[in-house]
Amino acid sequence: MFPASVHTLLRRAPALLAAVSAYAHGSALPPDVPEPEIADADPVIEPPRPQHVATAWPPDRLAVTDQLWGEGFTWPGGEVEMMRLAHPLGLSSAASLLLVEAGGGGAAACIARDLGAWVTGLEVEPELVAQAHTVIKRAQLGKRATVQPWNPLEPDMPAHQYHHCLAIEPLRCGGEPATILNSMVHSLKVGGQLVMTELCADVPLPADDPKVARWSKLEHRALSTLRPAKAITRMLSRVGFDVRVAEDVSVRHIENALIGWRVAVRELHRRKPSPVMTARFVAEAEIWLLRVNLMHQNRLRMMRWHAISNARAMPRS
């Protein structure tokens, strides 16, 4: 499944975390991260934990993800990946876009700026909504881009209002998947297109597996939100989407994540962060090492769907 270039990056992943962890404990970072010897088990690293973190997205974590992926982005690849996802929608200044799980505003800002579309973002995390307001205001986009809170338990998106929809892991925060997908399809005008990504588990992940439990806790993601890719494809069809593409993009996701971390480690070598920020870098590195390992074992997959709404004659349920 994974090409040689990705295997090389994966072999370096434990060393990336080890380098950041060593730095957190006062050791100097090496000029370049060495490629480690591969053992049967991953090294056990207990990084220092940020203290008194009350939310999933405190300011110090946002500062780390801004450095990893770009300001206002919470996923690997940042602006380049977002434009790659948005491109098939054929957006222009005449189009409106519903952006579900908009992150900290980076995606809404770059789509509105570079493609001219009118972007309405929905984001469940209040801290990310606040960051999005700052990012969009700084970009001087006026009303062309907005981000507002939404509740996945009661999605109820405006009916037939948007030309297209781009959704980034819209099922991660809970809620009934069919209800969320149904709300998205009915938010579109006739013939509207959807591009959606979602993290999938074709076989349920056992909660008693230490790595799985640790990843679930750090990602603030319930294992019940992970569903097989084929099940999501079927749900999309049932709610009124004509699915044209169901693509495994795990390789690209891993490449984007590990390249982002490699750049971050080099930056740490040049500029030493505060102890609080160092601890946050280590905690974030652990999240991504666990996710990448689970994906490399084919226990998690990142999927991309491209579909067209055919729900114009269907009543909203």
Phi and psi restraints in degrees (value plus and minus 20) as a CYANA .aco file:
   2 PHE   PHI    -120.3   -80.3
   2 PHE   PSI     110.8   150.8
   3 PRO   PHI     -90.9   -50.9
   3 PRO   PSI     149.2   189.2
   4 ALA   PHI     -78.9   -38.9
   4 ALA   PSI     -56.4   -16.4
   5 SER   PHI     -82.6   -42.6
   5 SER   PSI     -57.1   -17.1
   6 VAL   PHI     -92.5   -52.5
   6 VAL   PSI     -58.9   -18.9
   7 HIS   PHI     -80.2   -40.2
   7 HIS   PSI     -58.4   -18.4
   8 THR   PHI     -82.2   -42.2
   8 THR   PSI     -65.5   -25.5
   9 LEU   PHI     -83.0   -43.0
   9 LEU   PSI     -59.8   -19.8
  10 LEU   PHI     -84.7   -44.7
  10 LEU   PSI     -56.7   -16.7
  11 ARG   PHI     -85.2   -45.2
  11 ARG   PSI     -47.9    -7.9
  12 ARG   PHI    -104.7   -64.7
  12 ARG   PSI     -35.7     4.3
  13 ALA   PHI     -77.5   -37.5
  13 ALA   PSI     -67.6   -27.6
  14 PRO   PHI     -79.0   -39.0
  14 PRO   PSI     -54.4   -14.4
  15 ALA   PHI     -88.4   -48.4
  15 ALA   PSI     -54.0   -14.0
  16 LEU   PHI     -81.2   -41.2
  16 LEU   PSI     -68.4   -28.4
  17 LEU   PHI     -84.4   -44.4
  17 LEU   PSI     -61.3   -21.3
  18 ALA   PHI     -82.0   -42.0
  18 ALA   PSI     -58.8   -18.8
  19 ALA   PHI     -85.6   -45.6
  19 ALA   PSI     -63.9   -23.9
  20 VAL   PHI     -86.2   -46.2
  20 VAL   PSI     -60.1   -20.1
  21 SER   PHI     -83.7   -43.7
  21 SER   PSI     -62.7   -22.7
  22 ALA   PHI     -81.5   -41.5
  22 ALA   PSI     -59.2   -19.2
  23 TYR   PHI     -83.8   -43.8
  23 TYR   PSI     -58.5   -18.5
  24 ALA   PHI     -83.6   -43.6
  24 ALA   PSI     -47.4    -7.4
  25 HIS   PHI    -115.2   -75.2
  25 HIS   PSI      -9.2    30.8
  26 GLY   PHI      82.5   122.5
  26 GLY   PSI     -23.4    16.6
  27 SER   PHI    -101.6   -61.6
  27 SER   PSI     131.5   171.5
  28 ALA   PHI     -95.4   -55.4
  28 ALA   PSI     122.8   162.8
  29 LEU   PHI     -93.1   -53.1
  29 LEU   PSI     122.1   162.1
  30 PRO   PHI     -90.0   -50.0
  30 PRO   PSI     136.9   176.9
  31 PRO   PHI     -77.9   -37.9
  31 PRO   PSI     -55.1   -15.1
  32 ASP   PHI    -159.7  -119.7
  32 ASP   PSI     127.5   167.5
  33 VAL   PHI    -100.2   -60.2
  33 VAL   PSI     102.4   142.4
  34 PRO   PHI     -93.1   -53.1
  34 PRO   PSI     136.4   176.4
  35 GLU   PHI    -103.0   -63.0
  35 GLU   PSI     101.7   141.7
  36 PRO   PHI     -99.8   -59.8
  36 PRO   PSI     140.8   180.8
  37 GLU   PHI     -90.8   -50.8
  37 GLU   PSI     122.0   162.0
  38 ILE   PHI    -112.1   -72.1
  38 ILE   PSI     104.1   144.1
  39 ALA   PHI    -125.4   -85.4
  39 ALA   PSI     153.2   193.2
  40 ASP   PHI     -88.3   -48.3
  40 ASP   PSI     -50.7   -10.7
  41 ALA   PHI    -140.3  -100.3
  41 ALA   PSI     129.6   169.6
  42 ASP   PHI     -90.0   -50.0
  42 ASP   PSI     128.0   168.0
  43 PRO   PHI     -83.9   -43.9
  43 PRO   PSI     122.3   162.3
  44 VAL   PHI    -109.6   -69.6
  44 VAL   PSI      97.3   137.3
  45 ILE   PHI    -143.2  -103.2
  45 ILE   PSI     105.7   145.7
  46 GLU   PHI    -128.1   -88.1
  46 GLU   PSI      72.1   112.1
  47 PRO   PHI     -95.3   -55.3
  47 PRO   PSI     137.8   177.8
  48 PRO   PHI     -84.4   -44.4
  48 PRO   PSI     123.6   163.6
  49 ARG   PHI    -119.7   -79.7
  49 ARG   PSI     116.3   156.3
  50 PRO   PHI     -79.8   -39.8
  50 PRO   PSI     120.5   160.5
  51 GLN   PHI    -115.6   -75.6
  51 GLN   PSI     129.1   169.1
  52 HIS   PHI      38.2    78.2
  52 HIS   PSI      22.5    62.5
  53 VAL   PHI    -109.2   -69.2
  53 VAL   PSI      94.4   134.4
  54 ALA   PHI    -115.8   -75.8
  54 ALA   PSI     -35.8     4.2
  55 THR   PHI    -149.9  -109.9
  55 THR   PSI     149.3   189.3
  56 ALA   PHI     -93.9   -53.9
  56 ALA   PSI     -40.9    -0.9
  57 TRP   PHI    -152.7  -112.7
  57 TRP   PSI      46.8    86.8
  58 PRO   PHI     -90.1   -50.1
  58 PRO   PSI     144.7   184.7
  59 PRO   PHI     -76.9   -36.9
  59 PRO   PSI     -56.6   -16.6
  60 ASP   PHI     -89.4   -49.4
  60 ASP   PSI     -52.0   -12.0
  61 ARG   PHI     -90.3   -50.3
  61 ARG   PSI     -60.1   -20.1
  62 LEU   PHI     -80.3   -40.3
  62 LEU   PSI     -57.0   -17.0
  63 ALA   PHI     -84.2   -44.2
  63 ALA   PSI     -56.9   -16.9
  64 VAL   PHI     -89.5   -49.5
  64 VAL   PSI     -67.5   -27.5
  65 THR   PHI     -87.5   -47.5
  65 THR   PSI     -51.4   -11.4
  66 ASP   PHI     -81.3   -41.3
  66 ASP   PSI     -58.8   -18.8
  67 GLN   PHI     -92.9   -52.9
  67 GLN   PSI     -54.3   -14.3
  68 LEU   PHI     -94.5   -54.5
  68 LEU   PSI     -66.2   -26.2
  69 TRP   PHI    -137.4   -97.4
  69 TRP   PSI     -33.5     6.5
  70 GLY   PHI      95.1   135.1
  70 GLY   PSI     132.1   172.1
  71 GLU   PHI     -80.5   -40.5
  71 GLU   PSI     107.9   147.9
  72 GLY   PHI      63.4   103.4
  72 GLY   PSI     -15.4    24.6
  73 PHE   PHI    -128.3   -88.3
  73 PHE   PSI     121.6   161.6
  74 THR   PHI    -140.4  -100.4
  74 THR   PSI      -4.5    35.5
  75 TRP   PHI    -160.9  -120.9
  75 TRP   PSI     136.6   176.6
  76 PRO   PHI     -81.4   -41.4
  76 PRO   PSI     127.7   167.7
  77 GLY   PHI      74.2   114.2
  77 GLY   PSI     -44.1    -4.1
  78 GLY   PHI      31.6    71.6
  78 GLY   PSI    -152.9  -112.9
  79 GLU   PHI     -83.8   -43.8
  79 GLU   PSI     -59.0   -19.0
  80 VAL   PHI     -81.8   -41.8
  80 VAL   PSI     -65.6   -25.6
  81 GLU   PHI     -87.3   -47.3
  81 GLU   PSI     -59.0   -19.0
  82 MET   PHI     -83.2   -43.2
  82 MET   PSI     -62.3   -22.3
  83 MET   PHI     -87.5   -47.5
  83 MET   PSI     -53.2   -13.2
  84 ARG   PHI     -83.1   -43.1
  84 ARG   PSI     -60.3   -20.3
  85 LEU   PHI     -91.3   -51.3
  85 LEU   PSI     -57.6   -17.6
  86 ALA   PHI     -97.5   -57.5
  86 ALA   PSI     -46.7    -6.7
  87 HIS   PHI     -74.7   -34.7
  87 HIS   PSI     -63.1   -23.1
  88 PRO   PHI     -83.5   -43.5
  88 PRO   PSI     -34.9     5.1
  89 LEU   PHI     -98.8   -58.8
  89 LEU   PSI     -32.3     7.7
  90 GLY   PHI      42.2    82.2
  90 GLY   PSI      23.0    63.0
  91 LEU   PHI     -90.8   -50.8
  91 LEU   PSI     129.8   169.8
  92 SER   PHI    -173.2  -133.2
  92 SER   PSI    -197.9  -157.9
  93 SER   PHI     -87.4   -47.4
  93 SER   PSI     -32.0     8.0
  94 ALA   PHI    -112.7   -72.7
  94 ALA   PSI     -19.6    20.4
  95 ALA   PHI    -131.7   -91.7
  95 ALA   PSI     127.7   167.7
  96 SER   PHI    -130.3   -90.3
  96 SER   PSI     122.5   162.5
  97 LEU   PHI    -148.1  -108.1
  97 LEU   PSI     111.2   151.2
  98 LEU   PHI    -114.2   -74.2
  98 LEU   PSI      99.4   139.4
  99 LEU   PHI    -129.3   -89.3
  99 LEU   PSI      84.3   124.3
 100 VAL   PHI    -112.6   -72.6
 100 VAL   PSI     110.1   150.1
 101 GLU   PHI      43.6    83.6
 101 GLU   PSI      50.7    90.7
 102 ALA   PHI    -102.8   -62.8
 102 ALA   PSI     -26.2    13.8
 103 GLY   PHI      47.0    87.0
 103 GLY   PSI    -166.9  -126.9
 104 GLY   PHI    -112.5   -72.5
 104 GLY   PSI       2.4    42.4
 105 GLY   PHI      77.4   117.4
 105 GLY   PSI     -31.7     8.3
 106 GLY   PHI     -82.3   -42.3
 106 GLY   PSI     -61.5   -21.5
 107 ALA   PHI     -87.2   -47.2
 107 ALA   PSI     -67.4   -27.4
 108 ALA   PHI     -80.0   -40.0
 108 ALA   PSI     -61.3   -21.3
 109 ALA   PHI     -86.0   -46.0
 109 ALA   PSI     -66.0   -26.0
 110 CYS   PHI     -90.8   -50.8
 110 CYS   PSI     -55.0   -15.0
 111 ILE   PHI     -88.1   -48.1
 111 ILE   PSI     -63.9   -23.9
 112 ALA   PHI     -86.0   -46.0
 112 ALA   PSI     -59.8   -19.8
 113 ARG   PHI     -91.9   -51.9
 113 ARG   PSI     -68.1   -28.1
 114 ASP   PHI    -108.4   -68.4
 114 ASP   PSI     -48.7    -8.7
 115 LEU   PHI    -129.8   -89.8
 115 LEU   PSI     -32.9     7.1
 116 GLY   PHI      61.6   101.6
 116 GLY   PSI     -21.5    18.5
 117 ALA   PHI     -88.9   -48.9
 117 ALA   PSI     136.0   176.0
 118 TRP   PHI    -110.1   -70.1
 118 TRP   PSI      94.2   134.2
 119 VAL   PHI    -130.9   -90.9
 119 VAL   PSI     105.6   145.6
 120 THR   PHI    -132.3   -92.3
 120 THR   PSI      92.6   132.6
 121 GLY   PHI    -117.8   -77.8
 121 GLY   PSI     123.7   163.7
 122 LEU   PHI    -138.6   -98.6
 122 LEU   PSI     112.7   152.7
 123 GLU   PHI    -163.1  -123.1
 123 GLU   PSI     113.2   153.2
 124 VAL   PHI    -101.7   -61.7
 124 VAL   PSI     -48.4    -8.4
 125 GLU   PHI    -107.1   -67.1
 125 GLU   PSI     100.7   140.7
 126 PRO   PHI     -78.9   -38.9
 126 PRO   PSI     -56.5   -16.5
 127 GLU   PHI     -85.3   -45.3
 127 GLU   PSI     -55.5   -15.5
 128 LEU   PHI     -93.6   -53.6
 128 LEU   PSI     -54.8   -14.8
 129 VAL   PHI     -81.6   -41.6
 129 VAL   PSI     -63.8   -23.8
 130 ALA   PHI     -83.2   -43.2
 130 ALA   PSI     -63.0   -23.0
 131 GLN   PHI     -83.5   -43.5
 131 GLN   PSI     -58.8   -18.8
 132 ALA   PHI     -81.3   -41.3
 132 ALA   PSI     -61.4   -21.4
 133 HIS   PHI     -78.9   -38.9
 133 HIS   PSI     -61.0   -21.0
 134 THR   PHI     -87.0   -47.0
 134 THR   PSI     -66.2   -26.2
 135 VAL   PHI     -83.1   -43.1
 135 VAL   PSI     -63.9   -23.9
 136 ILE   PHI     -89.4   -49.4
 136 ILE   PSI     -60.1   -20.1
 137 LYS   PHI     -82.9   -42.9
 137 LYS   PSI     -61.0   -21.0
 138 ARG   PHI     -85.1   -45.1
 138 ARG   PSI     -51.3   -11.3
 139 ALA   PHI     -97.8   -57.8
 139 ALA   PSI     -27.7    12.3
 140 GLN   PHI      35.6    75.6
 140 GLN   PSI      31.5    71.5
 141 LEU   PHI    -118.6   -78.6
 141 LEU   PSI     -21.5    18.5
 142 GLY   PHI      39.9    79.9
 142 GLY   PSI    -152.4  -112.4
 143 LYS   PHI    -111.2   -71.2
 143 LYS   PSI     -15.5    24.5
 144 ARG   PHI     -88.7   -48.7
 144 ARG   PSI     -44.2    -4.2
 145 ALA   PHI    -157.0  -117.0
 145 ALA   PSI     110.9   150.9
 146 THR   PHI    -159.4  -119.4
 146 THR   PSI     134.1   174.1
 147 VAL   PHI    -154.7  -114.7
 147 VAL   PSI     110.7   150.7
 148 GLN   PHI    -155.0  -115.0
 148 GLN   PSI     138.7   178.7
 149 PRO   PHI     -91.9   -51.9
 149 PRO   PSI     134.4   174.4
 150 TRP   PHI    -165.1  -125.1
 150 TRP   PSI     142.5   182.5
 151 ASN   PHI    -138.3   -98.3
 151 ASN   PSI      89.9   129.9
 152 PRO   PHI     -83.8   -43.8
 152 PRO   PSI     -38.5     1.5
 153 LEU   PHI     -94.6   -54.6
 153 LEU   PSI     -45.8    -5.8
 154 GLU   PHI    -157.2  -117.2
 154 GLU   PSI      51.6    91.6
 155 PRO   PHI     -82.3   -42.3
 155 PRO   PSI     -73.1   -33.1
 156 ASP   PHI      19.9    59.9
 156 ASP   PSI      36.7    76.7
 157 MET   PHI     -95.7   -55.7
 157 MET   PSI     130.9   170.9
 158 PRO   PHI     -75.9   -35.9
 158 PRO   PSI     116.8   156.8
 159 ALA   PHI    -100.3   -60.3
 159 ALA   PSI     114.5   154.5
 160 HIS   PHI      32.8    72.8
 160 HIS   PSI      24.1    64.1
 161 GLN   PHI    -127.8   -87.8
 161 GLN   PSI     -46.0    -6.0
 162 TYR   PHI    -135.2   -95.2
 162 TYR   PSI     129.5   169.5
 163 HIS   PHI     -92.8   -52.8
 163 HIS   PSI     -60.9   -20.9
 164 HIS   PHI    -164.6  -124.6
 164 HIS   PSI     147.2   187.2
 165 CYS   PHI    -157.0  -117.0
 165 CYS   PSI     115.4   155.4
 166 LEU   PHI    -142.9  -102.9
 166 LEU   PSI     101.2   141.2
 167 ALA   PHI    -143.5  -103.5
 167 ALA   PSI     105.2   145.2
 168 ILE   PHI    -128.1   -88.1
 168 ILE   PSI      81.8   121.8
 169 GLU   PHI      29.0    69.0
 169 GLU   PSI      37.5    77.5
 170 PRO   PHI     -90.7   -50.7
 170 PRO   PSI     -31.8     8.2
 171 LEU   PHI    -118.0   -78.0
 171 LEU   PSI     -18.7    21.3
 172 ARG   PHI     -89.6   -49.6
 172 ARG   PSI     -45.1    -5.1
 173 CYS   PHI    -118.8   -78.8
 173 CYS   PSI      -6.1    33.9
 174 GLY   PHI      74.2   114.2
 174 GLY   PSI    -187.7  -147.7
 175 GLY   PHI      69.5   109.5
 175 GLY   PSI     145.2   185.2
 176 GLU   PHI     -99.9   -59.9
 176 GLU   PSI      98.2   138.2
 177 PRO   PHI     -74.2   -34.2
 177 PRO   PSI     -65.2   -25.2
 178 ALA   PHI     -82.1   -42.1
 178 ALA   PSI     -55.6   -15.6
 179 THR   PHI     -87.4   -47.4
 179 THR   PSI     -62.8   -22.8
 180 ILE   PHI     -84.5   -44.5
 180 ILE   PSI     -66.7   -26.7
 181 LEU   PHI     -85.1   -45.1
 181 LEU   PSI     -57.9   -17.9
 182 ASN   PHI     -84.1   -44.1
 182 ASN   PSI     -60.5   -20.5
 183 SER   PHI     -85.3   -45.3
 183 SER   PSI     -58.0   -18.0
 184 MET   PHI     -86.3   -46.3
 184 MET   PSI     -64.2   -24.2
 185 VAL   PHI     -84.7   -44.7
 185 VAL   PSI     -56.3   -16.3
 186 HIS   PHI    -103.5   -63.5
 186 HIS   PSI     -26.3    13.7
 187 SER   PHI     -99.6   -59.6
 187 SER   PSI     -32.9     7.1
 188 LEU   PHI    -113.1   -73.1
 188 LEU   PSI     130.6   170.6
 189 LYS   PHI     -93.2   -53.2
 189 LYS   PSI     151.6   191.6
 190 VAL   PHI     -76.7   -36.7
 190 VAL   PSI     107.4   147.4
 191 GLY   PHI      57.4    97.4
 191 GLY   PSI      -8.6    31.4
 192 GLY   PHI     -83.9   -43.9
 192 GLY   PSI     130.0   170.0
 193 GLN   PHI    -125.6   -85.6
 193 GLN   PSI     131.5   171.5
 194 LEU   PHI    -144.2  -104.2
 194 LEU   PSI     111.3   151.3
 195 VAL   PHI    -136.7   -96.7
 195 VAL   PSI     107.2   147.2
 196 MET   PHI    -157.5  -117.5
 196 MET   PSI     119.6   159.6
 197 THR   PHI    -135.1   -95.1
 197 THR   PSI     130.7   170.7
 198 GLU   PHI    -178.2  -138.2
 198 GLU   PSI     121.9   161.9
 199 LEU   PHI    -101.8   -61.8
 199 LEU   PSI     107.5   147.5
 200 CYS   PHI    -143.5  -103.5
 200 CYS   PSI     133.7   173.7
 201 ALA   PHI    -150.7  -110.7
 201 ALA   PSI      89.6   129.6
 202 ASP   PHI     -90.9   -50.9
 202 ASP   PSI     -44.9    -4.9
 203 VAL   PHI    -142.1  -102.1
 203 VAL   PSI     111.5   151.5
 204 PRO   PHI     -74.1   -34.1
 204 PRO   PSI     116.0   156.0
 205 LEU   PHI    -102.2   -62.2
 205 LEU   PSI     110.4   150.4
 206 PRO   PHI     -93.1   -53.1
 206 PRO   PSI     108.2   148.2
 207 ALA   PHI     -87.5   -47.5
 207 ALA   PSI     -39.6     0.4
 208 ASP   PHI    -108.8   -68.8
 208 ASP   PSI     -18.9    21.1
 209 ASP   PHI     -97.9   -57.9
 209 ASP   PSI     101.6   141.6
 210 PRO   PHI     -76.9   -36.9
 210 PRO   PSI     -62.1   -22.1
 211 LYS   PHI     -85.2   -45.2
 211 LYS   PSI     -62.3   -22.3
 212 VAL   PHI     -84.6   -44.6
 212 VAL   PSI     -65.7   -25.7
 213 ALA   PHI     -82.3   -42.3
 213 ALA   PSI     -60.9   -20.9
 214 ARG   PHI     -85.6   -45.6
 214 ARG   PSI     -65.0   -25.0
 215 TRP   PHI     -81.4   -41.4
 215 TRP   PSI     -65.4   -25.4
 216 SER   PHI     -79.7   -39.7
 216 SER   PSI     -62.0   -22.0
 217 LYS   PHI     -86.4   -46.4
 217 LYS   PSI     -66.1   -26.1
 218 LEU   PHI     -89.8   -49.8
 218 LEU   PSI     -53.6   -13.6
 219 GLU   PHI    -101.9   -61.9
 219 GLU   PSI     -27.4    12.6
 220 HIS   PHI      36.2    76.2
 220 HIS   PSI      22.4    62.4
 221 ARG   PHI    -147.7  -107.7
 221 ARG   PSI     101.9   141.9
 222 ALA   PHI     -90.8   -50.8
 222 ALA   PSI     118.8   158.8
 223 LEU   PHI     -83.6   -43.6
 223 LEU   PSI     -44.0    -4.0
 224 SER   PHI     -87.4   -47.4
 224 SER   PSI     -35.0     5.0
 225 THR   PHI    -104.4   -64.4
 225 THR   PSI     -26.3    13.7
 226 LEU   PHI    -112.3   -72.3
 226 LEU   PSI     101.4   141.4
 227 ARG   PHI    -146.9  -106.9
 227 ARG   PSI     138.5   178.5
 228 PRO   PHI     -83.5   -43.5
 228 PRO   PSI     126.1   166.1
 229 ALA   PHI     -79.8   -39.8
 229 ALA   PSI     -61.3   -21.3
 230 LYS   PHI     -84.4   -44.4
 230 LYS   PSI     -54.5   -14.5
 231 ALA   PHI     -85.7   -45.7
 231 ALA   PSI     -59.4   -19.4
 232 ILE   PHI     -88.3   -48.3
 232 ILE   PSI     -58.8   -18.8
 233 THR   PHI     -79.5   -39.5
 233 THR   PSI     -63.7   -23.7
 234 ARG   PHI     -83.6   -43.6
 234 ARG   PSI     -61.7   -21.7
 235 MET   PHI     -83.3   -43.3
 235 MET   PSI     -61.1   -21.1
 236 LEU   PHI     -78.7   -38.7
 236 LEU   PSI     -62.7   -22.7
 237 SER   PHI     -86.2   -46.2
 237 SER   PSI     -60.3   -20.3
 238 ARG   PHI     -87.4   -47.4
 238 ARG   PSI     -53.6   -13.6
 239 VAL   PHI    -103.8   -63.8
 239 VAL   PSI     -28.5    11.5
 240 GLY   PHI     101.0   141.0
 240 GLY   PSI       1.0    41.0
 241 PHE   PHI    -123.8   -83.8
 241 PHE   PSI     117.2   157.2
 242 ASP   PHI    -112.3   -72.3
 242 ASP   PSI      82.8   122.8
 243 VAL   PHI     -97.7   -57.7
 243 VAL   PSI      98.4   138.4
 244 ARG   PHI    -118.5   -78.5
 244 ARG   PSI     -52.6   -12.6
 245 VAL   PHI    -157.4  -117.4
 245 VAL   PSI     111.9   151.9
 246 ALA   PHI    -151.2  -111.2
 246 ALA   PSI      82.5   122.5
 247 GLU   PHI    -142.6  -102.6
 247 GLU   PSI     114.4   154.4
 248 ASP   PHI    -101.4   -61.4
 248 ASP   PSI      95.3   135.3
 249 VAL   PHI    -132.6   -92.6
 249 VAL   PSI       6.7    46.7
 250 SER   PHI     -79.4   -39.4
 250 SER   PSI     -61.2   -21.2
 251 VAL   PHI     -79.1   -39.1
 251 VAL   PSI     -67.9   -27.9
 252 ARG   PHI     -85.4   -45.4
 252 ARG   PSI     -58.3   -18.3
 253 HIS   PHI     -81.5   -41.5
 253 HIS   PSI     -65.0   -25.0
 254 ILE   PHI     -86.4   -46.4
 254 ILE   PSI     -64.1   -24.1
 255 GLU   PHI     -78.2   -38.2
 255 GLU   PSI     -66.7   -26.7
 256 ASN   PHI     -80.9   -40.9
 256 ASN   PSI     -61.6   -21.6
 257 ALA   PHI     -85.8   -45.8
 257 ALA   PSI     -68.4   -28.4
 258 LEU   PHI     -93.1   -53.1
 258 LEU   PSI     -53.2   -13.2
 259 ILE   PHI     -86.0   -46.0
 259 ILE   PSI     -61.1   -21.1
 260 GLY   PHI     -79.2   -39.2
 260 GLY   PSI     -60.6   -20.6
 261 TRP   PHI     -90.4   -50.4
 261 TRP   PSI     -56.0   -16.0
 262 ARG   PHI     -83.7   -43.7
 262 ARG   PSI     -62.0   -22.0
 263 VAL   PHI     -83.7   -43.7
 263 VAL   PSI     -60.0   -20.0
 264 ALA   PHI     -84.4   -44.4
 264 ALA   PSI     -60.2   -20.2
 265 VAL   PHI     -83.2   -43.2
 265 VAL   PSI     -60.5   -20.5
 266 ARG   PHI     -83.2   -43.2
 266 ARG   PSI     -58.2   -18.2
 267 GLU   PHI     -87.4   -47.4
 267 GLU   PSI     -56.9   -16.9
 268 LEU   PHI     -81.9   -41.9
 268 LEU   PSI     -53.5   -13.5
 269 HIS   PHI     -86.4   -46.4
 269 HIS   PSI     -52.8   -12.8
 270 ARG   PHI    -103.5   -63.5
 270 ARG   PSI     -56.9   -16.9
 271 ARG   PHI    -153.3  -113.3
 271 ARG   PSI      95.3   135.3
 272 LYS   PHI     -97.9   -57.9
 272 LYS   PSI     103.0   143.0
 273 PRO   PHI    -100.6   -60.6
 273 PRO   PSI     153.4   193.4
 274 SER   PHI     -89.5   -49.5
 274 SER   PSI     142.9   182.9
 275 PRO   PHI     -76.4   -36.4
 275 PRO   PSI     -59.1   -19.1
 276 VAL   PHI     -83.6   -43.6
 276 VAL   PSI     -64.9   -24.9
 277 MET   PHI     -88.8   -48.8
 277 MET   PSI     -55.0   -15.0
 278 THR   PHI     -82.3   -42.3
 278 THR   PSI     -63.9   -23.9
 279 ALA   PHI     -82.2   -42.2
 279 ALA   PSI     -58.5   -18.5
 280 ARG   PHI     -88.7   -48.7
 280 ARG   PSI     -58.5   -18.5
 281 PHE   PHI     -78.8   -38.8
 281 PHE   PSI     -63.1   -23.1
 282 VAL   PHI     -85.3   -45.3
 282 VAL   PSI     -63.5   -23.5
 283 ALA   PHI     -82.5   -42.5
 283 ALA   PSI     -61.2   -21.2
 284 GLU   PHI     -87.8   -47.8
 284 GLU   PSI     -57.0   -17.0
 285 ALA   PHI     -83.3   -43.3
 285 ALA   PSI     -57.2   -17.2
 286 GLU   PHI     -85.0   -45.0
 286 GLU   PSI     -60.8   -20.8
 287 ILE   PHI     -75.8   -35.8
 287 ILE   PSI     -67.7   -27.7
 288 TRP   PHI     -96.3   -56.3
 288 TRP   PSI     -50.9   -10.9
 289 LEU   PHI     -85.3   -45.3
 289 LEU   PSI     -61.7   -21.7
 290 LEU   PHI     -85.1   -45.1
 290 LEU   PSI     -64.5   -24.5
 291 ARG   PHI     -82.4   -42.4
 291 ARG   PSI     -66.1   -26.1
 292 VAL   PHI     -83.0   -43.0
 292 VAL   PSI     -61.7   -21.7
 293 ASN   PHI     -82.1   -42.1
 293 ASN   PSI     -62.9   -22.9
 294 LEU   PHI     -85.6   -45.6
 294 LEU   PSI     -55.1   -15.1
 295 MET   PHI     -92.0   -52.0
 295 MET   PSI     -58.2   -18.2
 296 HIS   PHI     -84.2   -44.2
 296 HIS   PSI     -49.2    -9.2
 297 GLN   PHI    -104.9   -64.9
 297 GLN   PSI     -14.6    25.4
 298 ASN   PHI      42.0    82.0
 298 ASN   PSI       3.7    43.7
 299 ARG   PHI    -108.7   -68.7
 299 ARG   PSI     -42.7    -2.7
 300 LEU   PHI    -146.8  -106.8
 300 LEU   PSI     128.1   168.1
 301 ARG   PHI    -157.8  -117.8
 301 ARG   PSI     121.5   161.5
 302 MET   PHI    -117.2   -77.2
 302 MET   PSI     102.2   142.2
 303 MET   PHI    -132.0   -92.0
 303 MET   PSI     132.9   172.9
 304 ARG   PHI    -147.5  -107.5
 304 ARG   PSI     111.8   151.8
 305 TRP   PHI    -136.6   -96.6
 305 TRP   PSI     124.8   164.8
 306 HIS   PHI    -147.3  -107.3
 306 HIS   PSI     101.2   141.2
 307 ALA   PHI    -160.4  -120.4
 307 ALA   PSI     142.7   182.7
 308 ILE   PHI    -143.1  -103.1
 308 ILE   PSI     115.4   155.4
 309 SER   PHI     -90.0   -50.0
 309 SER   PSI     111.4   151.4
 310 ASN   PHI    -146.0  -106.0
 310 ASN   PSI      10.0    50.0
 311 ALA   PHI    -116.2   -76.2
 311 ALA   PSI      -3.5    36.5
 312 ARG   PHI     -83.0   -43.0
 312 ARG   PSI     -46.7    -6.7
 313 ALA   PHI    -119.0   -79.0
 313 ALA   PSI     -18.3    21.7
 314 MET   PHI    -114.2   -74.2
 314 MET   PSI     114.2   154.2
 315 PRO   PHI     -89.6   -49.6
 315 PRO   PSI     128.3   168.3
 316 ARG   PHI     -98.2   -58.2
 316 ARG   PSI     112.5   152.5
